[in-house]
Amino acid sequence: MSECVITPDGVPSYSVSIMEFANGYVVHETQYFANSFGAPEWRTALAEPMPGRDIARA
């Protein structure tokens, strides 16, 4: 599993990849992409900012 921020068009987009390996090869991969969004007020105490970023409020 990996997570990263990509900027193909100059705008940060968040990506998570889940890979399944067998015999040293990737046999299956699922990727999820999402735009940045703020945490609701009730959840900001549980949220952790990514390095170099502040937590936006929804």
MOTA-V461587 format. One record per residue. N is the residue number from 1. RES is the residue in one letter. OMEGA is omega in degrees with one decimal (* if undefined). Layout:
N/RES/OMEGA ; N/RES/OMEGA
This chain:
1/M/175.2 ; 2/S/173.7 ; 3/E/-178.8 ; 4/C/174.2 ; 5/V/178.1 ; 6/I/-179.7 ; 7/T/-177.3 ; 8/P/-179.6 ; 9/D/-179.9 ; 10/G/179.2 ; 11/V/-178.7 ; 12/P/175.5 ; 13/S/-175.6 ; 14/Y/-176.1 ; 15/S/172.9 ; 16/V/177.0 ; 17/S/175.6 ; 18/I/-175.9 ; 19/M/174.7 ; 20/E/-178.2 ; 21/F/172.7 ; 22/A/178.8 ; 23/N/176.9 ; 24/G/-179.4 ; 25/Y/172.2 ; 26/V/-179.4 ; 27/V/177.8 ; 28/H/177.2 ; 29/E/174.4 ; 30/T/-180.0 ; 31/Q/176.7 ; 32/Y/180.0 ; 33/F/178.8 ; 34/A/172.3 ; 35/N/178.0 ; 36/S/175.3 ; 37/F/-178.2 ; 38/G/176.7 ; 39/A/174.7 ; 40/P/-176.9 ; 41/E/-176.6 ; 42/W/-175.1 ; 43/R/-175.9 ; 44/T/178.3 ; 45/A/-179.3 ; 46/L/-175.2 ; 47/A/175.0 ; 48/E/179.4 ; 49/P/172.1 ; 50/M/-178.7 ; 51/P/177.6 ; 52/G/-178.1 ; 53/R/172.9 ; 54/D/177.2 ; 55/I/177.1 ; 56/A/175.9 ; 57/R/-179.3 ; 58/A/*
